[in-house]
Amino acid sequence: MAAPQPKLDPTDEELMRKYVDGDADAFRLLFERYGPILLRLTRRHLRDDELAREIVQQTFFQLHRARNDFRQDSRLRPWVLTIAMNLVREHWRRKKRRKMSELDETRHAAPEPVRSPLETSQRAAQLREAMSKLPESQRVVVELHWFQERPFSEVAEIVGSTEGAVRVRAHRAYKKLEAWLSAEMRS
């Protein structure tokens, strides 16, 4: 009688396929495998335990959101690590931008125009109308990048395009919005 074969653990890619097919236990196993790896990686780059845990959590949120975009012939590890490192880079970019804008605001702060609630409401309506005129591909990019403050690399992953193409769409959309809104303000 042959000895029973030891049960082999499923590969990361097999777990991801099961998760995409709706197996919640597969996600739990992926979290158990990758959580400690990602935590060590993000701690090394951020030197802040709480922030590192937050980035790990965001990584898994993004993995969940983009689960249907995972190519079955790809390796999971580089994909997950790229998501985490993109989030770390975005953290540093935002921090740098905030620091720069804080300096600019303290040195050259101009008085903010006081707008009535009615004027604010009208401007919001004009923006919604202008956004509705954009082609869908441009509108989605603007909503993700501007309103949700997502980096272009993440927007590209979400819409299934290259970062360069997403930047072009955003640029064209912003130019159109600027033209439409400035025309509205003149009339």
C-alpha positions as CSV (number, residue, x, y, z in Angstrom):
1,M,0.0,0.0,0.0
2,A,1.4,3.4,-1.0
3,A,1.9,6.1,1.6
4,P,-0.5,9.0,1.2
5,Q,0.9,11.9,-0.7
6,P,1.5,15.0,1.5
7,K,-0.9,17.7,0.7
8,L,0.9,20.5,-1.1
9,D,0.0,24.1,-0.3
10,P,-1.5,25.9,-3.2
11,T,0.7,28.4,-5.0
12,D,0.0,32.1,-4.7
13,E,-1.3,32.1,-8.2
14,E,-3.7,29.3,-7.5
15,L,-4.9,31.1,-4.4
16,M,-5.5,34.2,-6.4
17,R,-7.5,32.4,-9.0
18,K,-9.6,30.8,-6.2
19,Y,-10.1,34.3,-4.7
20,V,-11.1,35.8,-8.0
21,D,-13.6,32.9,-8.3
22,G,-15.1,34.0,-4.9
23,D,-13.2,31.9,-2.3
24,A,-12.8,34.1,0.8
25,D,-10.5,31.5,2.4
26,A,-8.1,32.0,-0.4
27,F,-7.9,35.7,0.3
28,R,-7.3,35.0,4.0
29,L,-4.4,32.7,3.1
30,L,-3.0,35.3,0.8
31,F,-3.2,37.8,3.6
32,E,-1.4,35.4,5.9
33,R,1.3,34.8,3.4
34,Y,1.9,38.4,2.2
35,G,0.9,40.5,5.3
36,P,4.2,39.9,7.1
37,I,6.3,40.3,3.9
38,L,4.6,43.5,3.1
39,L,4.8,44.8,6.6
40,R,8.6,44.3,6.7
41,L,9.0,45.9,3.3
42,T,6.9,49.0,4.1
43,R,8.5,49.4,7.6
44,R,11.9,49.5,5.9
45,H,10.8,52.3,3.6
46,L,8.6,54.3,5.9
47,R,10.2,53.7,9.4
48,D,6.8,54.1,11.0
49,D,4.9,51.0,12.2
50,E,1.4,52.5,12.1
51,L,1.9,53.9,8.6
52,A,3.4,50.6,7.4
53,R,0.3,48.7,8.6
54,E,-1.9,51.3,6.9
55,I,0.0,50.8,3.6
56,V,-0.3,47.0,3.9
57,Q,-4.1,47.4,4.4
58,Q,-4.3,49.7,1.4
59,T,-2.3,47.2,-0.6
60,F,-4.9,44.5,0.1
61,F,-7.8,46.9,-0.7
62,Q,-6.2,47.6,-4.0
63,L,-5.6,43.9,-4.6
64,H,-9.3,43.3,-3.9
65,R,-10.4,46.1,-6.2
66,A,-8.1,45.0,-9.1
67,R,-8.5,41.3,-8.6
68,N,-10.3,40.8,-11.9
69,D,-7.4,42.6,-13.6
70,F,-4.8,40.0,-12.5
71,R,-3.5,38.2,-15.5
72,Q,-3.8,34.4,-14.9
73,D,-0.4,33.8,-16.6
74,S,1.4,36.3,-14.2
75,R,3.2,35.8,-11.0
76,L,1.4,37.2,-8.0
77,R,4.3,38.3,-5.8
78,P,5.7,41.0,-8.1
79,W,2.2,42.3,-8.7
80,V,1.5,42.6,-4.9
81,L,4.9,44.1,-4.1
82,T,4.5,46.6,-6.9
83,I,1.1,47.7,-5.5
84,A,2.7,48.2,-2.0
85,M,5.7,50.1,-3.4
86,N,3.5,52.4,-5.5
87,L,1.6,53.2,-2.3
88,V,4.9,53.9,-0.4
89,R,6.1,56.2,-3.3
90,E,2.7,58.0,-3.4
91,H,3.0,58.6,0.4
92,W,6.4,60.3,-0.1
93,R,5.1,62.3,-3.1
94,R,2.1,63.5,-1.1
95,K,4.2,64.4,1.9
96,K,6.7,66.3,-0.3
97,R,3.8,68.1,-2.1
98,R,2.2,69.0,1.2
99,K,5.5,70.4,2.5
100,M,6.1,72.4,-0.6
101,S,2.6,73.8,-0.7
102,E,2.7,74.7,3.0
103,L,5.9,76.7,2.3
104,D,4.3,78.4,-0.7
105,E,1.1,79.2,1.2
106,T,2.9,80.8,4.1
107,R,5.1,83.0,1.9
108,H,2.7,83.9,-0.9
109,A,-0.7,83.4,0.5
110,A,-3.2,85.5,-1.3
111,P,-6.5,86.2,0.4
112,E,-9.1,83.7,-0.6
113,P,-12.2,85.1,-2.3
114,V,-15.3,84.8,-0.2
115,R,-17.9,82.9,-2.0
116,S,-21.5,82.7,-1.0
117,P,-23.2,79.3,-0.7
118,L,-25.2,80.1,-3.8
119,E,-22.0,80.9,-5.8
120,T,-20.3,77.7,-4.5
121,S,-23.4,75.7,-5.5
122,Q,-23.5,77.3,-9.0
123,R,-19.8,76.6,-9.5
124,A,-20.2,72.9,-8.5
125,A,-23.2,72.6,-10.9
126,Q,-21.0,74.1,-13.7
127,L,-18.2,71.6,-12.9
128,R,-20.7,68.7,-12.9
129,E,-22.1,69.9,-16.3
130,A,-18.6,70.3,-17.8
131,M,-17.6,66.8,-16.4
132,S,-20.6,65.3,-18.1
133,K,-19.5,66.7,-21.5
134,L,-16.1,64.8,-21.3
135,P,-15.8,61.5,-23.1
136,E,-16.1,58.6,-20.6
137,S,-12.4,57.6,-20.9
138,Q,-11.4,61.1,-19.9
139,R,-14.1,61.6,-17.2
140,V,-13.1,58.4,-15.4
141,V,-9.4,59.4,-15.4
142,V,-10.3,62.9,-13.9
143,E,-12.5,61.4,-11.3
144,L,-9.9,58.9,-10.1
145,H,-6.9,61.3,-10.3
146,W,-8.3,64.6,-9.3
147,F,-11.3,63.8,-7.1
148,Q,-10.0,60.6,-5.5
149,E,-6.4,61.8,-5.5
150,R,-5.0,58.6,-6.9
151,P,-1.6,58.6,-8.6
152,F,-1.5,58.1,-12.4
153,S,0.1,54.7,-12.0
154,E,-2.9,53.5,-10.0
155,V,-5.4,55.1,-12.4
156,A,-3.6,53.3,-15.2
157,E,-4.0,49.9,-13.4
158,I,-7.7,50.6,-12.7
159,V,-8.6,51.6,-16.3
160,G,-6.3,49.0,-17.9
161,S,-4.1,51.4,-19.8
162,T,-0.5,52.7,-19.6
163,E,0.4,55.5,-17.3
164,G,1.4,57.6,-20.3
165,A,-2.0,57.2,-22.0
166,V,-3.7,58.1,-18.7
167,R,-1.6,61.2,-18.4
168,V,-2.5,62.3,-21.9
169,R,-6.3,61.7,-21.3
170,A,-6.1,63.7,-18.0
171,H,-4.2,66.6,-19.7
172,R,-6.8,66.7,-22.5
173,A,-9.6,66.6,-20.1
174,Y,-8.2,69.3,-17.9
175,K,-7.7,71.6,-20.9
176,K,-11.3,71.0,-22.0
177,L,-12.6,71.6,-18.5
178,E,-10.6,74.8,-18.2
179,A,-11.9,76.1,-21.5
180,W,-15.5,75.3,-20.7
181,L,-15.4,76.7,-17.2
182,S,-13.6,79.9,-18.2
183,A,-16.2,80.4,-21.0
184,E,-19.0,79.9,-18.4
185,M,-17.4,82.5,-16.1
186,R,-17.2,85.1,-18.9
187,S,-20.8,84.6,-19.9
